[in-house]
Structures are given as C-alpha cells and as structure tokens.
Amino acid sequence: MLRLGLLSTARINRAILDGAARTDRVEIAAAASRELSRAREYAREHGIQRAHGSYEELLADPEVDAVYVPLPNRLHHEWTLRALAAGKHVLCEKPYSRRPSDVEQAFDLAGGSGLVLMEAFMYRHHPQMRRVAELVSGGAVGRLRTIRAVFRFRLDDEANVRLQPELDGGALMDVGCYCVSGSRLLAGEPVCVQAEQVLGRTGVDLAFHGTLRFADDVVGQFDASFVAPRRQQLEAIGDEGSLVVEGPWRVDWGGRVLLQREDEVEQIDVGPGDPFVLELENFADAVAGRADPLLGKADALGQARTIDALFRAAETGVSVVL
C-alpha cells in the first residue's frame, strides 16, 4: 500500500481522501498545514494517523512514500522539487505549470532519481475518455475536422486563489487547461494557436477563448470562463459524424456520450468508474513498477507548451507557432 501525504489541508483534498477510501492500494498516511493545530484537527476529522505543522516536516517523514500537491498553481513547481529532493514520489494537481522549463526540470529530476511524478488530470483516468479517444482514432466520425470544448462556471469571490495573479490564477489555468488537454488527446500537439482573453480587476483572465490548429487541417476551439453559467462539453466533429461528450471533465456532473451520423444518434456506453480512484491506483502501480503512469513527461510538457503559447497569443494578439 502506497503511503500518501497531503501537502496542505486544501478543500480539493476531499476527492483524494474519498478516492483513497475506495482502494486498498493507497493509504492517506499524513497531512500537513502551516499551523500544527489545523493539521491535527484535520487529521482527526479525516482519520489520518499523523499531522505535521509544516510542509517541510511532512517531506521529512520516513513513513510517507509519496505526496499529493494540491497547492495553488504557482506553488506546484517549488514544492514538487522539494518533495522529489526529499525522495518522495509526487502526484501534483493540474496544471503542473504554465512554464515548459518547469516541467522539464521536474520530470528530469524525478526520472534521474528513480521517482514517479504525475500530473493529476483525473478525467483522463475515467473509462469515458479512453472510449472517446478510441472512437475518434478508430474513425467513428470519419476524418477528424473540428474539436469544440467548453468548461465554465461563475466565480465572483476576488479573494479566491483562482483569481490571484501571483498564484497563476485565471480561467485558462483552472478550467481551460481541461479543454486544452482534451483537444490534445484527440488531435495531438497543436502547431499554432490564437487566443483572446478578458481580464478582471485582479489582473487574471476571467474568460479565455482559444483556437488550436493541429496537423491534417484539424482546428480546435475552446471557451473557458468564470463569468458564464456552468457548462462543460467536448465535441469531436468529423466528415462523417460527430461525437458529443456532455460531461467530459467532471463526470460527477452527469452527461451522455452521443455519436451522431446522418440522422442517427447512438448513446455510447462508457462504463462506470471513479476517476480519482483510478488515478490513485495508476499512481500507486507506477510507484510499484507495475504500470507506467498514464500522464508522464511528454503529456505534461505538451500541455505546458500549449498553455504558454496561448498566453503569448492573447497578450500579443498574433498567432503563436509551437
């Protein structure tokens, strides 16, 4: 059983705690907070054996094999490097970084140290996305032509970490990264991008709209926003049909997978699965040498390169070639 430490008491931990409770391959062994009293209270609340009053103490804990890093975006790289230097495997919340150099440095350090580093895009582990990718690559919609992706919800609290520029907040980093990831899964790495962003009072993008040009004349467009009603969708359009995924990113919100060709619509059965359980099990299996991590350096680097190019395109108003 992989002994996992939580690097903070962030609200996002809830899904990892629930996932660990549903598998016999991962145990939440410790939790850390910058205040020992908070760490102890959190550990009691969630039945965690050990509590630490600093992140450094958790990284020094010999009873912890790996850490989950759910910190704000800007802190991912710093604390991943510290965890790797302490000999811990790392599951880092998405997106790892908007800077490709960060990704290369961290994954090279992990690889050179014999450690596993994995980016926590939980939706990729659900059977739904594997089935969708198989259908598209297998020609279910014919030759792929267009990808449309949406992920948005309203966020009005300016104190939220998602809206803090010094923490790499913004709609692209929080929800747009899913649209980028899903588009890349279906079409490969983009060759150039265009983008528009709408900035809020804190200086981060409240809405981000991107166009991704892929090889073979495939074009993807996405809409990521904190200023529009909640919605998610991924659509792959080919010359023979279209595949609509109504709940691609947050499967728990519900939604069908529909394959439409001519006037016929078929609902695709994708099977059940808890993406957080599957993510944790893949991470544990990778640490144990039983499997490769689903999301390794190549995927994380492609993600960071695309996000970096999108920000540059939005800031300059011109297409950016990757």
Contacts in CASP RR format, 6 or more apart in sequence:
PFRMAT RR
TARGET T0000
AUTHOR 0000-0000-0000
METHOD contacts of the structure
MODEL  1
MLRLGLLSTARINRAILDGAARTDRVEIAAAASRELSRAREYAREHGIQR
AHGSYEELLADPEVDAVYVPLPNRLHHEWTLRALAAGKHVLCEKPYSRRP
SDVEQAFDLAGGSGLVLMEAFMYRHHPQMRRVAELVSGGAVGRLRTIRAV
FRFRLDDEANVRLQPELDGGALMDVGCYCVSGSRLLAGEPVCVQAEQVLG
RTGVDLAFHGTLRFADDVVGQFDASFVAPRRQQLEAIGDEGSLVVEGPWR
VDWGGRVLLQREDEVEQIDVGPGDPFVLELENFADAVAGRADPLLGKADA
LGQARTIDALFRAAETGVSVVL
1 24 0 8 1.000
1 25 0 8 1.000
1 26 0 8 1.000
1 27 0 8 1.000
1 284 0 8 1.000
2 25 0 8 1.000
2 26 0 8 1.000
2 27 0 8 1.000
2 65 0 8 1.000
2 66 0 8 1.000
2 89 0 8 1.000
2 283 0 8 1.000
2 284 0 8 1.000
2 287 0 8 1.000
2 288 0 8 1.000
3 27 0 8 1.000
3 29 0 8 1.000
3 30 0 8 1.000
3 63 0 8 1.000
3 64 0 8 1.000
3 65 0 8 1.000
3 66 0 8 1.000
4 16 0 8 1.000
4 20 0 8 1.000
4 26 0 8 1.000
4 27 0 8 1.000
4 28 0 8 1.000
4 29 0 8 1.000
4 64 0 8 1.000
4 65 0 8 1.000
4 66 0 8 1.000
4 67 0 8 1.000
4 68 0 8 1.000
4 91 0 8 1.000
4 280 0 8 1.000
5 28 0 8 1.000
5 29 0 8 1.000
5 30 0 8 1.000
5 31 0 8 1.000
5 32 0 8 1.000
5 58 0 8 1.000
5 61 0 8 1.000
5 64 0 8 1.000
5 66 0 8 1.000
5 67 0 8 1.000
5 68 0 8 1.000
6 13 0 8 1.000
6 16 0 8 1.000
6 17 0 8 1.000
6 28 0 8 1.000
6 30 0 8 1.000
6 31 0 8 1.000
6 32 0 8 1.000
6 48 0 8 1.000
6 67 0 8 1.000
6 68 0 8 1.000
6 70 0 8 1.000
7 32 0 8 1.000
7 55 0 8 1.000
7 58 0 8 1.000
7 59 0 8 1.000
7 67 0 8 1.000
7 68 0 8 1.000
7 69 0 8 1.000
7 70 0 8 1.000
7 71 0 8 1.000
7 79 0 8 1.000
7 83 0 8 1.000
8 32 0 8 1.000
8 33 0 8 1.000
8 55 0 8 1.000
8 70 0 8 1.000
8 71 0 8 1.000
9 31 0 8 1.000
9 32 0 8 1.000
9 33 0 8 1.000
9 38 0 8 1.000
9 39 0 8 1.000
9 42 0 8 1.000
10 70 0 8 1.000
10 71 0 8 1.000
12 70 0 8 1.000
12 93 0 8 1.000
13 31 0 8 1.000
13 68 0 8 1.000
13 70 0 8 1.000
15 122 0 8 1.000
15 276 0 8 1.000
16 28 0 8 1.000
16 68 0 8 1.000
16 70 0 8 1.000
16 276 0 8 1.000
16 280 0 8 1.000
17 28 0 8 1.000
17 46 0 8 1.000
18 276 0 8 1.000
19 26 0 8 1.000
19 274 0 8 1.000
19 276 0 8 1.000
19 277 0 8 1.000
19 280 0 8 1.000
20 26 0 8 1.000
20 27 0 8 1.000
20 28 0 8 1.000
20 280 0 8 1.000
22 274 0 8 1.000
22 277 0 8 1.000
23 277 0 8 1.000
23 280 0 8 1.000
23 281 0 8 1.000
23 284 0 8 1.000
25 280 0 8 1.000
25 281 0 8 1.000
25 284 0 8 1.000
25 285 0 8 1.000
26 280 0 8 1.000
26 281 0 8 1.000
26 283 0 8 1.000
26 284 0 8 1.000
28 46 0 8 1.000
28 48 0 8 1.000
29 48 0 8 1.000
29 49 0 8 1.000
29 50 0 8 1.000
29 61 0 8 1.000
29 63 0 8 1.000
29 64 0 8 1.000
29 65 0 8 1.000
30 43 0 8 1.000
30 48 0 8 1.000
30 49 0 8 1.000
30 50 0 8 1.000
30 51 0 8 1.000
30 52 0 8 1.000
30 58 0 8 1.000
30 61 0 8 1.000
30 63 0 8 1.000
30 64 0 8 1.000
31 39 0 8 1.000
31 42 0 8 1.000
31 43 0 8 1.000
31 46 0 8 1.000
31 48 0 8 1.000
31 50 0 8 1.000
31 51 0 8 1.000
31 52 0 8 1.000
31 58 0 8 1.000
32 39 0 8 1.000
32 51 0 8 1.000
32 52 0 8 1.000
32 53 0 8 1.000
32 54 0 8 1.000
32 55 0 8 1.000
32 57 0 8 1.000
32 58 0 8 1.000
33 39 0 8 1.000
33 42 0 8 1.000
33 51 0 8 1.000
33 52 0 8 1.000
33 53 0 8 1.000
34 53 0 8 1.000
34 54 0 8 1.000
34 55 0 8 1.000
35 53 0 8 1.000
36 51 0 8 1.000
36 52 0 8 1.000
36 53 0 8 1.000
39 51 0 8 1.000
39 52 0 8 1.000
39 53 0 8 1.000
40 51 0 8 1.000
42 48 0 8 1.000
42 51 0 8 1.000
43 49 0 8 1.000
43 50 0 8 1.000
43 51 0 8 1.000
50 61 0 8 1.000
50 63 0 8 1.000
52 58 0 8 1.000
52 61 0 8 1.000
55 79 0 8 1.000
55 82 0 8 1.000
56 82 0 8 1.000
58 64 0 8 1.000
58 67 0 8 1.000
59 67 0 8 1.000
59 82 0 8 1.000
59 83 0 8 1.000
59 86 0 8 1.000
59 88 0 8 1.000
60 86 0 8 1.000
64 88 0 8 1.000
65 88 0 8 1.000
65 89 0 8 1.000
65 287 0 8 1.000
66 88 0 8 1.000
66 89 0 8 1.000
66 90 0 8 1.000
66 91 0 8 1.000
66 116 0 8 1.000
66 283 0 8 1.000
66 287 0 8 1.000
67 83 0 8 1.000
67 88 0 8 1.000
67 89 0 8 1.000
67 90 0 8 1.000
67 91 0 8 1.000
68 90 0 8 1.000
68 91 0 8 1.000
68 92 0 8 1.000
68 93 0 8 1.000
68 120 0 8 1.000
69 75 0 8 1.000
69 76 0 8 1.000
69 79 0 8 1.000
69 80 0 8 1.000
69 83 0 8 1.000
69 90 0 8 1.000
69 91 0 8 1.000
69 92 0 8 1.000
69 93 0 8 1.000
70 93 0 8 1.000
71 79 0 8 1.000
71 93 0 8 1.000
72 161 0 8 1.000
72 164 0 8 1.000
72 167 0 8 1.000
72 168 0 8 1.000
72 169 0 8 1.000
73 95 0 8 1.000
73 97 0 8 1.000
73 98 0 8 1.000
73 167 0 8 1.000
73 168 0 8 1.000
73 169 0 8 1.000
73 173 0 8 1.000
74 166 0 8 1.000
74 167 0 8 1.000
74 168 0 8 1.000
74 169 0 8 1.000
75 167 0 8 1.000
76 92 0 8 1.000
76 93 0 8 1.000
76 96 0 8 1.000
76 97 0 8 1.000
76 102 0 8 1.000
77 96 0 8 1.000
77 97 0 8 1.000
77 99 0 8 1.000
77 102 0 8 1.000
77 105 0 8 1.000
77 106 0 8 1.000
80 90 0 8 1.000
80 92 0 8 1.000
80 96 0 8 1.000
80 106 0 8 1.000
80 117 0 8 1.000
81 105 0 8 1.000
81 106 0 8 1.000
81 109 0 8 1.000
83 90 0 8 1.000
84 90 0 8 1.000
84 106 0 8 1.000
84 109 0 8 1.000
84 110 0 8 1.000
84 113 0 8 1.000
84 115 0 8 1.000
84 117 0 8 1.000
85 109 0 8 1.000
87 113 0 8 1.000
87 115 0 8 1.000
88 115 0 8 1.000
89 110 0 8 1.000
89 115 0 8 1.000
89 116 0 8 1.000
89 117 0 8 1.000
89 283 0 8 1.000
89 287 0 8 1.000
90 110 0 8 1.000
90 115 0 8 1.000
90 116 0 8 1.000
90 117 0 8 1.000
90 118 0 8 1.000
91 118 0 8 1.000
91 120 0 8 1.000
91 279 0 8 1.000
91 280 0 8 1.000
91 283 0 8 1.000
92 117 0 8 1.000
92 118 0 8 1.000
92 119 0 8 1.000
92 120 0 8 1.000
93 120 0 8 1.000
94 119 0 8 1.000
94 120 0 8 1.000
94 121 0 8 1.000
94 177 0 8 1.000
94 178 0 8 1.000
94 181 0 8 1.000
95 119 0 8 1.000
95 173 0 8 1.000
95 177 0 8 1.000
95 303 0 8 1.000
95 304 0 8 1.000
95 307 0 8 1.000
96 102 0 8 1.000
96 103 0 8 1.000
96 106 0 8 1.000
96 119 0 8 1.000
96 300 0 8 1.000
96 303 0 8 1.000
96 304 0 8 1.000
97 103 0 8 1.000
97 106 0 8 1.000
97 168 0 8 1.000
97 304 0 8 1.000
98 168 0 8 1.000
98 173 0 8 1.000
98 304 0 8 1.000
98 307 0 8 1.000
98 308 0 8 1.000
98 311 0 8 1.000
99 304 0 8 1.000
99 308 0 8 1.000
100 301 0 8 1.000
100 302 0 8 1.000
100 304 0 8 1.000
100 305 0 8 1.000
100 308 0 8 1.000
102 304 0 8 1.000
103 297 0 8 1.000
103 300 0 8 1.000
103 301 0 8 1.000
103 303 0 8 1.000
103 304 0 8 1.000
104 297 0 8 1.000
104 301 0 8 1.000
106 117 0 8 1.000
107 117 0 8 1.000
107 296 0 8 1.000
107 297 0 8 1.000
107 300 0 8 1.000
107 301 0 8 1.000
108 297 0 8 1.000
109 115 0 8 1.000
110 116 0 8 1.000
110 117 0 8 1.000
111 117 0 8 1.000
116 283 0 8 1.000
116 286 0 8 1.000
116 287 0 8 1.000
116 293 0 8 1.000
117 296 0 8 1.000
117 297 0 8 1.000
118 282 0 8 1.000
118 283 0 8 1.000
118 286 0 8 1.000
118 293 0 8 1.000
118 294 0 8 1.000
118 295 0 8 1.000
118 296 0 8 1.000
119 295 0 8 1.000
119 296 0 8 1.000
119 299 0 8 1.000
119 300 0 8 1.000
119 303 0 8 1.000
120 279 0 8 1.000
121 178 0 8 1.000
121 181 0 8 1.000
121 295 0 8 1.000
122 275 0 8 1.000
122 276 0 8 1.000
122 278 0 8 1.000
122 279 0 8 1.000
123 129 0 8 1.000
123 178 0 8 1.000
123 181 0 8 1.000
123 248 0 8 1.000
123 249 0 8 1.000
123 250 0 8 1.000
123 251 0 8 1.000
123 275 0 8 1.000
124 181 0 8 1.000
124 185 0 8 1.000
124 275 0 8 1.000
124 294 0 8 1.000
124 295 0 8 1.000
125 275 0 8 1.000
125 278 0 8 1.000
125 279 0 8 1.000
125 282 0 8 1.000
125 294 0 8 1.000
126 251 0 8 1.000
126 270 0 8 1.000
126 273 0 8 1.000
126 275 0 8 1.000
126 278 0 8 1.000
127 270 0 8 1.000
127 271 0 8 1.000
127 272 0 8 1.000
127 273 0 8 1.000
128 245 0 8 1.000
128 247 0 8 1.000
128 248 0 8 1.000
128 251 0 8 1.000
128 257 0 8 1.000
128 270 0 8 1.000
128 271 0 8 1.000
129 182 0 8 1.000
129 185 0 8 1.000
129 248 0 8 1.000
131 257 0 8 1.000
131 268 0 8 1.000
131 270 0 8 1.000
131 271 0 8 1.000
132 186 0 8 1.000
132 234 0 8 1.000
132 236 0 8 1.000
132 243 0 8 1.000
132 245 0 8 1.000
132 248 0 8 1.000
132 257 0 8 1.000
132 270 0 8 1.000
133 185 0 8 1.000
133 186 0 8 1.000
135 141 0 8 1.000
135 243 0 8 1.000
135 259 0 8 1.000
135 268 0 8 1.000
136 144 0 8 1.000
136 186 0 8 1.000
136 236 0 8 1.000
136 243 0 8 1.000
137 186 0 8 1.000
139 240 0 8 1.000
140 241 0 8 1.000
140 243 0 8 1.000
140 259 0 8 1.000
141 236 0 8 1.000
141 237 0 8 1.000
141 238 0 8 1.000
141 239 0 8 1.000
141 240 0 8 1.000
141 241 0 8 1.000
141 242 0 8 1.000
141 243 0 8 1.000
141 259 0 8 1.000
141 261 0 8 1.000
142 238 0 8 1.000
142 239 0 8 1.000
142 240 0 8 1.000
142 241 0 8 1.000
143 216 0 8 1.000
143 238 0 8 1.000
143 239 0 8 1.000
143 240 0 8 1.000
144 186 0 8 1.000
144 187 0 8 1.000
144 216 0 8 1.000
144 218 0 8 1.000
144 236 0 8 1.000
144 237 0 8 1.000
144 238 0 8 1.000
145 217 0 8 1.000
145 218 0 8 1.000
145 219 0 8 1.000
145 237 0 8 1.000
145 238 0 8 1.000
145 239 0 8 1.000
146 218 0 8 1.000
146 219 0 8 1.000
146 220 0 8 1.000
146 221 0 8 1.000
146 235 0 8 1.000
146 236 0 8 1.000
146 237 0 8 1.000
146 238 0 8 1.000
147 182 0 8 1.000
147 183 0 8 1.000
147 186 0 8 1.000
147 187 0 8 1.000
147 212 0 8 1.000
147 218 0 8 1.000
147 219 0 8 1.000
147 220 0 8 1.000
147 221 0 8 1.000
147 234 0 8 1.000
147 235 0 8 1.000
147 236 0 8 1.000
147 237 0 8 1.000
148 220 0 8 1.000
148 221 0 8 1.000
148 222 0 8 1.000
148 233 0 8 1.000
148 234 0 8 1.000
148 235 0 8 1.000
148 237 0 8 1.000
149 176 0 8 1.000
149 178 0 8 1.000
149 179 0 8 1.000
149 180 0 8 1.000
149 182 0 8 1.000
149 183 0 8 1.000
149 220 0 8 1.000
149 221 0 8 1.000
149 222 0 8 1.000
149 223 0 8 1.000
149 233 0 8 1.000
149 234 0 8 1.000
149 235 0 8 1.000
149 248 0 8 1.000
150 179 0 8 1.000
150 222 0 8 1.000
150 223 0 8 1.000
150 224 0 8 1.000
150 231 0 8 1.000
150 232 0 8 1.000
150 233 0 8 1.000
150 234 0 8 1.000
151 175 0 8 1.000
151 176 0 8 1.000
151 178 0 8 1.000
151 179 0 8 1.000
151 222 0 8 1.000
151 223 0 8 1.000
151 224 0 8 1.000
151 231 0 8 1.000
151 232 0 8 1.000
151 249 0 8 1.000
152 171 0 8 1.000
152 175 0 8 1.000
152 207 0 8 1.000
152 223 0 8 1.000
152 224 0 8 1.000
152 225 0 8 1.000
152 226 0 8 1.000
152 227 0 8 1.000
152 228 0 8 1.000
152 229 0 8 1.000
152 230 0 8 1.000
152 231 0 8 1.000
152 232 0 8 1.000
153 175 0 8 1.000
153 225 0 8 1.000
153 226 0 8 1.000
153 228 0 8 1.000
153 229 0 8 1.000
153 230 0 8 1.000
153 231 0 8 1.000
154 226 0 8 1.000
154 227 0 8 1.000
154 228 0 8 1.000
154 229 0 8 1.000
154 230 0 8 1.000
155 162 0 8 1.000
155 163 0 8 1.000
155 206 0 8 1.000
155 226 0 8 1.000
155 227 0 8 1.000
157 163 0 8 1.000
158 201 0 8 1.000
158 202 0 8 1.000
161 167 0 8 1.000
161 169 0 8 1.000
162 169 0 8 1.000
162 170 0 8 1.000
162 174 0 8 1.000
162 204 0 8 1.000
162 226 0 8 1.000
163 169 0 8 1.000
163 170 0 8 1.000
163 200 0 8 1.000
163 202 0 8 1.000
163 204 0 8 1.000
163 206 0 8 1.000
163 226 0 8 1.000
164 202 0 8 1.000
164 204 0 8 1.000
165 202 0 8 1.000
165 203 0 8 1.000
165 204 0 8 1.000
169 204 0 8 1.000
170 204 0 8 1.000
170 205 0 8 1.000
170 206 0 8 1.000
170 208 0 8 1.000
170 226 0 8 1.000
171 197 0 8 1.000
171 204 0 8 1.000
171 205 0 8 1.000
171 206 0 8 1.000
171 207 0 8 1.000
171 208 0 8 1.000
171 224 0 8 1.000
171 225 0 8 1.000
171 226 0 8 1.000
172 197 0 8 1.000
172 205 0 8 1.000
172 208 0 8 1.000
172 224 0 8 1.000
172 307 0 8 1.000
172 310 0 8 1.000
172 311 0 8 1.000
173 307 0 8 1.000
174 224 0 8 1.000
174 226 0 8 1.000
175 224 0 8 1.000
175 225 0 8 1.000
175 226 0 8 1.000
175 249 0 8 1.000
176 208 0 8 1.000
176 222 0 8 1.000
176 224 0 8 1.000
177 303 0 8 1.000
177 307 0 8 1.000
178 232 0 8 1.000
178 248 0 8 1.000
178 249 0 8 1.000
179 222 0 8 1.000
179 223 0 8 1.000
179 224 0 8 1.000
179 234 0 8 1.000
180 212 0 8 1.000
180 222 0 8 1.000
180 303 0 8 1.000
180 306 0 8 1.000
180 307 0 8 1.000
180 310 0 8 1.000
181 303 0 8 1.000
182 234 0 8 1.000
182 248 0 8 1.000
183 190 0 8 1.000
183 212 0 8 1.000
183 214 0 8 1.000
183 220 0 8 1.000
183 222 0 8 1.000
184 190 0 8 1.000
184 299 0 8 1.000
184 302 0 8 1.000
184 303 0 8 1.000
184 306 0 8 1.000
186 236 0 8 1.000
187 212 0 8 1.000
187 214 0 8 1.000
187 215 0 8 1.000
187 218 0 8 1.000
187 220 0 8 1.000
188 214 0 8 1.000
188 215 0 8 1.000
189 214 0 8 1.000
189 302 0 8 1.000
189 305 0 8 1.000
189 306 0 8 1.000
189 322 0 8 1.000
190 212 0 8 1.000
190 213 0 8 1.000
190 214 0 8 1.000
190 306 0 8 1.000
190 309 0 8 1.000
190 322 0 8 1.000
191 213 0 8 1.000
191 214 0 8 1.000
191 215 0 8 1.000
191 321 0 8 1.000
191 322 0 8 1.000
192 213 0 8 1.000
192 309 0 8 1.000
192 319 0 8 1.000
192 320 0 8 1.000
192 321 0 8 1.000
192 322 0 8 1.000
193 210 0 8 1.000
193 211 0 8 1.000
193 212 0 8 1.000
193 213 0 8 1.000
193 306 0 8 1.000
193 309 0 8 1.000
193 310 0 8 1.000
193 313 0 8 1.000
193 319 0 8 1.000
193 320 0 8 1.000
193 322 0 8 1.000
194 210 0 8 1.000
194 211 0 8 1.000
194 313 0 8 1.000
194 317 0 8 1.000
194 318 0 8 1.000
194 319 0 8 1.000
194 320 0 8 1.000
195 208 0 8 1.000
195 209 0 8 1.000
195 210 0 8 1.000
195 211 0 8 1.000
195 310 0 8 1.000
195 311 0 8 1.000
195 313 0 8 1.000
195 314 0 8 1.000
195 317 0 8 1.000
196 208 0 8 1.000
196 209 0 8 1.000
196 210 0 8 1.000
196 314 0 8 1.000
196 317 0 8 1.000
197 205 0 8 1.000
197 207 0 8 1.000
197 208 0 8 1.000
197 209 0 8 1.000
197 314 0 8 1.000
198 205 0 8 1.000
198 206 0 8 1.000
198 207 0 8 1.000
198 208 0 8 1.000
198 227 0 8 1.000
199 205 0 8 1.000
199 206 0 8 1.000
200 206 0 8 1.000
205 314 0 8 1.000
206 225 0 8 1.000
206 226 0 8 1.000
206 227 0 8 1.000
207 223 0 8 1.000
207 224 0 8 1.000
207 225 0 8 1.000
207 226 0 8 1.000
207 227 0 8 1.000
207 228 0 8 1.000
208 224 0 8 1.000
208 225 0 8 1.000
208 310 0 8 1.000
208 314 0 8 1.000
209 221 0 8 1.000
209 222 0 8 1.000
209 223 0 8 1.000
209 224 0 8 1.000
210 221 0 8 1.000
210 222 0 8 1.000
210 223 0 8 1.000
210 310 0 8 1.000
210 313 0 8 1.000
211 219 0 8 1.000
211 220 0 8 1.000
211 221 0 8 1.000
212 219 0 8 1.000
212 220 0 8 1.000
212 221 0 8 1.000
212 222 0 8 1.000
212 306 0 8 1.000
213 219 0 8 1.000
213 220 0 8 1.000
214 220 0 8 1.000
232 246 0 8 1.000
232 247 0 8 1.000
232 248 0 8 1.000
232 249 0 8 1.000
232 250 0 8 1.000
232 253 0 8 1.000
233 244 0 8 1.000
233 245 0 8 1.000
233 246 0 8 1.000
233 247 0 8 1.000
233 248 0 8 1.000
234 244 0 8 1.000
234 245 0 8 1.000
234 247 0 8 1.000
234 248 0 8 1.000
234 249 0 8 1.000
235 242 0 8 1.000
235 243 0 8 1.000
235 244 0 8 1.000
235 245 0 8 1.000
236 242 0 8 1.000
236 243 0 8 1.000
240 261 0 8 1.000
241 259 0 8 1.000
241 260 0 8 1.000
241 261 0 8 1.000
241 262 0 8 1.000
242 259 0 8 1.000
242 260 0 8 1.000
243 257 0 8 1.000
243 258 0 8 1.000
243 259 0 8 1.000
243 260 0 8 1.000
243 268 0 8 1.000
244 256 0 8 1.000
244 257 0 8 1.000
244 258 0 8 1.000
244 260 0 8 1.000
245 257 0 8 1.000
246 254 0 8 1.000
246 255 0 8 1.000
246 256 0 8 1.000
246 257 0 8 1.000
246 258 0 8 1.000
247 253 0 8 1.000
247 254 0 8 1.000
247 255 0 8 1.000
251 273 0 8 1.000
251 275 0 8 1.000
256 267 0 8 1.000
256 268 0 8 1.000
257 267 0 8 1.000
257 268 0 8 1.000
257 270 0 8 1.000
258 265 0 8 1.000
258 266 0 8 1.000
258 267 0 8 1.000
258 268 0 8 1.000
259 265 0 8 1.000
259 266 0 8 1.000
259 267 0 8 1.000
259 268 0 8 1.000
260 266 0 8 1.000
279 294 0 8 1.000
282 291 0 8 1.000
282 293 0 8 1.000
282 294 0 8 1.000
283 293 0 8 1.000
285 291 0 8 1.000
286 292 0 8 1.000
286 293 0 8 1.000
305 322 0 8 1.000
306 322 0 8 1.000
309 320 0 8 1.000
309 322 0 8 1.000
310 320 0 8 1.000
312 320 0 8 1.000
313 319 0 8 1.000
313 320 0 8 1.000
END
